[in-house]
Each structure stands twice: as C-alpha cells, then as structure tokens.
Amino acid sequence: MRKKMLLLLPLCLMAAAVVWASAAGDAGDPLASLSYLNGTFTSKVDAAVDSRLSGTQGTGTVWTVGAEGSSSSAAAWTEVRLKRDDLLQAMTGDGVLLLAGAGQVSYASGAVVDVTDGAVIPSGESLKARHRYLVAEDTAANFVITSKTAVVDWQGASTFHLSTAVDYNAMAFALKAMHLFQGSYTGYGQGFDLEAPPTRLQALIMFIRVLGEESEALAWNGVCPFADVQAGSNGARYVGYAYEKGYTNGYSATEFRPSSPVNARQYTEFILRALGYSSAANTNLSDALSRAQSAGLLTEGEAAMLQRAPFLRAELVYISYYALEVPVFGTGRTLAQRLMDKGVFTQFERDNAPAVLNWRM
C-alpha cells in the first residue's frame, strides 16, 4: 500500500489552532491552503511523525481492534472495521479518514482540521467520507461511529473504546472463514460492503451458498434466459442455475434485474427456501418475516428491526449467520450441519471462525 501523507502538524503551524477554531473557513475560502497542506506541509511533518511513532508501521490491511481501551500506533495509514458507538480517541497529530459508514467528531477545546477542505470542522459535526481529518495541537478528539458498521483509516497513536453494539463485522469475518461470504471488488473493508444495500444477484449468490450448491452453480453450462445478465459470466451461471432449479424467478421473461436492491422480506424468503420452509412457487412475500419467526429464523425483535431499518449487506450477513443454527425442515439437523455434510466447511473451520457474541434481539 502506497504510504499516504503523514499528518502531524509542527508547532509553528499548530500555534494557529486557536485562530482556526474561532474563525473556521470552508472549501471556498480555506484558512490553510490545500497546496500548503499537501506540499510544504508534508515535508515538515515527516520527521515529527517518525520520531513520535518510533518507526511503528501500519500493515495497509484490515487491522483488528484489540481489548477495550487498547492503544495502538501506526506511522502508515492503517485500516480498521468498526461498529456503531465504537470510539477512536485521538490526540495531537493523529489522522482519521472515513472510508465507509458514518461518524462524528467531538472535542472540548483546540481544533480538528479537515485537511481535504483546508478548514476546521466544528465539534459535533458529522464526518465526510474520504476526507482527511487531523487533530490539532493540544487537542483530544473523540471520533465515534454512528452507523451500524464503518471502515476507517487511521494514523498516529490512538486509543480504541469498543461498544457492545451488534458486531456485523465479526459475523462477516466468521461467514468468510466458513466460505459463505466473500468480498466484492471494493478495495477496502475486505470488500464486505456492509454499508451498502445488497443487490438481487448478491442475495441470490448468498442463497446458493447456504444451500451448499455453489460448486454446482459455477459448473452449470446452460444458457441464462435473462438478457440483462452478462452471458458467460459467473453471474449468468448463478442465475441460470437457480432459475433452472426453480429457486428464483425473473422480473419478466427476459429481465432478472441483477443490480436492483433487495429488501428484508425478499432475502428472508430466500433463506426460508434454503431451510425448506418455502419455495419459489410462493410469490407472496408480505408475511415472510412472520413466517421466519415461526420457523425460528428470526426473533420478534429482529423482525421489527428489519421492518423499520434500511436493508443493508450488514443485515444480509446477520440473517445468514443466525440461519446456521436453524434446523432444516424435516431433517432434525441444522443448516450448519447440513453444510458440513456437503463439505462446504469443516467443524474445525466453524470452531475456529472469528468469535461472535450472541446479539439476538
């Protein structure tokens, strides 16, 4: 990973923090020019950062937060996945960049500089995605996650305080260890894209995986009937296989709409079909969440949450993870046991998947 600009302001620049905090500029009229911050500024701060961090280097990959209140240092920008109410406590010279999700910064005195805009960001302000933030001299700032999940780049010497919120990230890592969830082509956050709505194609692929039939789908060599699915692609194999097996229907005889978003009822219906509690013949999905409660897939609290919240890949992961413990209809064996019988993952892989606490609602 190419080393990004190191963001520790020298004392001569940080003496202006009080002025910046009292009269913040904006992108149109910044108080510190971007050419200064990205040019002269960079050469001045390299030595200070290297000295402060004693040569500790970030990995350029996803960094896992350790114990509660753990302190860490990174001279290079280092990526971490966080969850709602997780707190990054940053000090003078620390840098933060929000890659996905939502967050907020607060501080009692001093300043936090939006280096991208060349202006001070007021305490209590929401963070802008892909903007670099720098903690000014004599400032202690709290960066808190306000979305269900987030991906953050950080640099410096920070302390992380972890919340007890639902850890969708841990569930995603666990499903990946069991070969049930993979990343997209997004270049950060393991490609999990937990902050984005899932598409019909993504939901279908996940459905085929929890059926334990991914290898059969990828080996399928028929002709996909839908013109809006790229012929010869893996997507065409998944869709054509599922259609031939009667697992899914298109929007029309020629359209599947692979990039259209799915909602909670549609994905829950997919999982109910994987568990044997429904089939593609059922086209009335209005009661999918209540049927999921009857099947033991969802609790009442989870069904209520899915009805009121935007359906993101985080929820897709949540439903899929807890589906593993649900008995498959008429078998007396859980979905996880059936998948192990099919060789999708081993008991060792399941036992050694990243730990997930019980967050059932």
C-alpha positions in Angstrom: 0.0 0.0 0.0 1.4 3.3 -1.0 2.2 5.4 2.0 -0.1 8.4 2.3 0.8 11.9 3.6 1.8 11.8 7.2 -0.4 14.3 9.2 1.4 15.6 12.3 1.3 19.4 12.3 4.5 21.1 13.5 4.3 23.5 16.4 4.7 26.5 14.2 1.6 25.7 12.3 -0.4 24.4 15.2 0.0 27.7 17.1 -2.7 28.9 14.7 -5.2 26.3 16.0 -7.0 28.8 18.3 -7.4 31.2 15.4 -8.7 28.4 13.2 -11.2 27.2 15.8 -12.7 30.7 16.3 -12.9 31.6 12.6 -13.1 28.4 10.6 -13.0 28.7 6.8 -14.7 26.5 4.2 -13.7 24.8 1.0 -14.3 28.1 -0.9 -12.2 30.2 1.4 -10.0 28.0 3.5 -7.8 29.3 6.2 -5.0 26.9 5.3 -4.5 26.4 1.5 -4.6 22.9 0.2 -1.3 23.5 -1.7 0.4 24.2 1.6 -1.2 21.2 3.4 -0.3 18.8 0.6 3.1 20.3 -0.4 5.3 22.3 2.1 3.3 20.8 5.0 4.2 17.2 4.1 7.9 17.7 4.1 7.8 19.4 7.5 5.8 16.7 9.3 7.6 13.5 8.2 10.4 13.7 10.8 8.0 14.6 13.6 5.7 11.7 12.9 8.5 9.1 12.5 10.0 10.3 15.8 6.7 10.2 17.7 5.7 6.8 16.5 9.2 5.2 16.8 9.0 3.7 13.4 5.9 1.6 14.0 4.4 0.8 10.6 0.8 0.0 9.7 0.0 -3.0 7.7 -2.0 -1.5 4.9 -4.6 -4.2 5.5 -7.6 -4.5 7.9 -6.4 -4.0 11.5 -8.3 -5.8 14.2 -9.1 -3.8 17.3 -7.8 -5.4 20.5 -9.0 -5.2 24.0 -11.3 -2.5 25.4 -9.3 0.8 25.7 -6.4 -0.6 23.8 -3.8 1.9 22.5 -2.0 1.4 19.2 0.4 3.3 17.0 0.7 3.4 13.2 3.0 5.5 11.2 1.4 4.5 7.9 -2.4 4.7 7.3 -4.0 1.6 8.7 -7.5 0.3 8.0 -9.9 -0.9 10.6 -13.5 -2.1 10.6 -15.6 -0.6 13.4 -19.3 -0.8 14.5 -21.9 1.6 16.0 -20.7 3.6 19.0 -17.1 2.4 18.7 -14.9 5.3 19.8 -11.4 6.3 18.5 -9.8 8.6 21.0 -7.2 10.6 19.1 -4.6 13.1 20.2 -2.4 15.8 18.7 -1.1 14.7 15.3 -3.4 11.8 14.8 -5.2 11.4 11.4 -8.6 9.9 10.6 -10.2 9.1 7.3 -13.7 7.7 7.0 -13.9 5.3 4.0 -17.4 3.9 4.5 -20.3 4.4 7.0 -20.9 7.4 9.2 -19.2 9.0 12.1 -18.9 12.2 14.2 -16.1 14.1 15.9 -16.2 16.0 19.2 -13.7 17.8 21.3 -13.8 20.3 24.2 -11.1 22.7 23.1 -8.5 23.1 20.3 -9.3 22.1 16.8 -9.7 19.3 14.3 -8.8 20.2 10.8 -10.5 18.8 7.7 -7.3 18.7 5.6 -9.2 17.9 2.4 -11.1 21.2 2.7 -8.4 23.1 4.5 -10.8 24.1 7.3 -11.6 23.4 10.9 -14.5 21.1 11.5 -16.7 22.2 14.4 -17.1 19.8 17.4 -20.2 17.7 17.0 -20.0 17.7 13.2 -20.5 14.6 11.1 -17.5 13.3 9.2 -17.4 13.4 5.4 -16.5 10.3 3.6 -12.9 10.2 2.2 -11.9 13.5 3.9 -8.7 13.5 6.0 -9.0 14.8 9.5 -6.1 15.9 11.6 -6.2 16.5 15.4 -4.5 19.9 16.2 -2.1 20.8 18.9 -3.3 20.4 22.5 -6.5 18.7 21.3 -8.1 15.5 22.4 -10.8 14.4 20.0 -13.3 11.6 20.0 -14.3 10.0 16.7 -17.4 7.9 17.2 -19.2 5.6 14.7 -22.8 6.5 14.2 -23.7 3.8 11.5 -24.1 0.1 12.0 -20.6 -0.5 10.5 -17.9 1.6 9.2 -14.4 1.4 7.6 -11.8 3.9 8.9 -8.2 4.6 8.0 -6.3 6.0 10.9 -2.7 7.1 11.6 -0.9 8.1 14.8 -1.2 6.9 18.4 -4.9 6.3 19.2 -7.0 4.6 21.9 -10.0 2.5 20.8 -13.0 2.0 23.1 -15.4 -0.7 21.8 -19.1 -0.7 22.2 -21.5 -3.6 22.9 -23.5 -2.9 19.7 -24.3 -5.7 17.3 -21.0 -6.7 15.6 -21.9 -7.3 12.0 -18.2 -7.2 11.1 -17.5 -10.2 13.3 -20.3 -12.1 11.6 -19.0 -11.3 8.2 -15.5 -12.5 9.1 -17.0 -15.7 10.6 -19.0 -16.4 7.4 -15.9 -15.7 5.3 -14.0 -18.3 7.3 -16.7 -20.8 6.5 -16.6 -19.9 2.8 -20.1 -18.5 2.9 -19.3 -14.8 2.4 -16.8 -13.1 0.1 -15.8 -9.6 -0.6 -16.6 -7.6 -3.7 -14.1 -5.7 -5.8 -14.2 -2.8 -3.4 -10.6 -2.1 -2.4 -11.2 -1.5 1.3 -13.0 -3.1 4.3 -12.3 -6.6 2.9 -14.7 -5.8 0.2 -17.5 -6.7 2.6 -19.6 -3.6 1.6 -21.7 -4.0 4.8 -22.7 -0.4 4.5 -24.3 -0.8 1.1 -27.7 -2.3 0.1 -27.4 -5.8 -1.4 -28.4 -6.5 -5.0 -30.6 -9.2 -6.3 -27.6 -11.0 -7.7 -25.6 -10.8 -4.4 -28.6 -12.1 -2.5 -29.0 -15.0 -4.9 -25.4 -15.9 -4.7 -25.6 -16.0 -0.9 -28.7 -18.1 -1.1 -26.9 -20.6 -3.3 -24.0 -20.8 -0.9 -26.2 -21.5 2.1 -27.9 -24.2 0.0 -24.4 -25.7 -0.3 -24.7 -25.7 -4.1 -22.2 -23.1 -5.2 -19.9 -25.6 -6.9 -22.8 -26.9 -8.9 -23.9 -23.4 -9.9 -20.4 -22.4 -11.1 -20.2 -25.7 -13.1 -23.6 -25.0 -14.8 -23.1 -24.5 -18.6 -26.7 -23.8 -19.8 -28.0 -20.6 -21.4 -29.2 -18.0 -18.9 -32.7 -16.8 -20.1 -32.3 -13.2 -18.9 -30.8 -10.6 -21.4 -29.7 -8.3 -18.6 -27.3 -10.8 -17.1 -23.9 -10.9 -18.9 -23.7 -14.1 -20.9 -20.8 -16.3 -20.0 -20.2 -14.6 -16.6 -20.3 -16.3 -13.2 -23.5 -14.2 -12.6 -25.1 -15.9 -15.5 -24.2 -19.3 -14.1 -25.7 -18.5 -10.7 -28.9 -17.0 -12.1 -29.3 -19.7 -14.8 -28.7 -22.5 -12.4 -31.1 -21.0 -9.8 -33.8 -20.5 -12.5 -33.4 -24.0 -13.9 -33.7 -25.4 -10.4 -36.8 -23.4 -9.7 -35.2 -21.4 -6.9 -35.9 -17.9 -8.3 -37.9 -16.1 -10.9 -37.1 -13.1 -13.0 -38.9 -9.8 -13.1 -40.1 -10.8 -16.6 -39.3 -13.5 -19.2 -36.2 -11.5 -20.2 -35.2 -9.5 -17.2 -33.6 -10.5 -13.9 -32.5 -7.1 -12.8 -29.3 -8.3 -11.1 -28.3 -4.8 -9.9 -31.6 -3.9 -8.3 -31.7 -3.8 -4.5 -33.4 -6.5 -2.4 -35.4 -5.8 0.7 -35.5 -7.7 4.0 -38.6 -9.8 3.1 -37.1 -10.9 -0.2 -33.8 -12.1 1.3 -35.6 -13.7 4.3 -37.7 -15.6 1.8 -34.5 -16.9 0.1 -33.3 -18.2 3.5 -36.6 -19.8 4.2 -36.4 -21.6 0.9 -32.8 -22.8 1.8 -34.2 -24.1 5.1 -37.1 -25.9 3.4 -39.9 -23.7 4.8 -40.9 -22.1 1.4 -40.3 -22.4 -2.3 -40.2 -20.3 -5.5 -43.8 -21.2 -6.0 -44.7 -18.7 -3.2 -44.8 -15.3 -4.7 -46.5 -13.5 -1.7 -43.7 -12.3 0.4 -45.7 -9.9 2.6 -45.6 -12.3 5.5 -42.0 -13.5 5.1 -40.8 -12.0 8.3 -43.6 -13.5 10.4 -43.1 -16.9 8.7 -39.4 -16.6 9.6 -40.4 -16.1 13.3 -42.5 -19.3 13.1 -39.5 -21.2 11.6 -37.2 -20.0 14.4 -35.1 -18.0 11.9 -35.9 -14.6 13.4 -36.9 -13.3 16.8 -39.8 -10.8 17.2 -37.2 -8.0 17.9 -35.3 -8.9 14.7 -38.4 -8.9 12.6 -39.3 -5.5 13.9 -35.8 -4.2 13.3 -35.9 -5.4 9.7 -39.2 -3.8 9.0 -38.1 -0.3 10.1 -34.4 -0.2 9.1 -32.9 0.1 5.6 -31.8 -3.3 4.4 -28.0 -3.4 4.0 -25.5 -6.1 3.5 -24.9 -6.0 7.2 -28.5 -7.4 7.7 -27.9 -9.9 5.0 -24.9 -11.1 7.0 -26.9 -11.1 10.2 -29.7 -13.2 8.9 -27.3 -15.7 7.2 -25.2 -16.1 10.3 -28.0 -17.0 12.6 -29.7 -19.2 10.0 -26.8 -21.6 10.5 -28.3 -22.7 13.8 -31.9 -23.2 12.5 -33.0 -26.8 11.8 -33.6 -27.6 8.2 -37.3 -28.6 7.8 -37.9 -32.3 8.3 -34.3 -33.2 8.9 -33.6 -32.7 12.5 -30.2 -31.2 11.5 -29.2 -27.6 11.5 -28.2 -25.7 8.4 -24.6 -25.6 9.6 -24.7 -29.4 10.0 -26.1 -29.9 6.5 -23.4 -27.6 5.0 -20.7 -29.6 6.8 -22.2 -32.8 5.5 -21.9 -31.3 2.0 -18.3 -30.3 2.6 -18.8 -26.5 2.4 -16.8 -26.1 5.6 -15.4 -28.3 8.3 -16.2 -28.5 12.0 -12.6 -27.2 12.6 -13.3 -24.2 10.3 -16.6 -23.5 12.2 -15.0 -23.8 15.6 -12.1 -21.5 14.6 -14.1 -18.9 12.8 -13.9 -15.4 14.5 -15.8 -15.3 17.7 -19.3 -13.8 17.6 -21.2 -12.9 20.8 -24.9 -13.5 20.9 -26.5 -10.3 19.8 -30.0 -11.7 19.3 -32.6 -9.0 19.6 
